[in-house]
């Protein structure tokens, strides 16, 4: 199996986020998930497959933690890619779909921000091919709560590590800062790729 490689941080200059916050979030936490995924995958090859069972086995533990580390990588890549924009009101296809599926941009924004206060890990605006609509999904952990086949188009990290340096334990101002730096062009590119 090939080794996972970390992606570079797109920018260290995002309004409302200090350089230190972004560098530690990316350089320590995200890189840590990449390193841990590689370690887990190496250990899977060494695990005794004859002792695998659903209550506990080394292989079971490694499989569960593989999903945690891999989703940690993917969610952080979505997150870092969709910040650094001008925020504000969505435009283009993103706005059309948000209005169709939530009634208005304001109704979507209210739900997205409230979800950010309610969830411990992630808020993900995702397209679900099951019903062909956008939904604000949430997860308290990288590997708990993902909706199979749903494709993230906008991701907000709500773990404390995403804002602790700049905002302490105050999540509401972090969410406001996040909303101001959404890169709607990236969201529209993700939607366009889905609709091909």
Secondary structure, 3 states (H helix, E strand, C coil): CCCCCCCCCCCCCECCECHHHHHHHHHHHHHHHHHHHHHHHHHHHHCCHHHCCCCCCHHHHHHHHHHHHHHHHHHHHHHHHCECCCCCCCCHHHHHHHHHHHCCHHHHHHHHHHHHHHCCCEEEEEEECCCCEEEEEEECECCECCCCCCEEEEEEECCHHHCHHHHCCCHHHHHHHHHCCECHHHHHHHHHHHHC
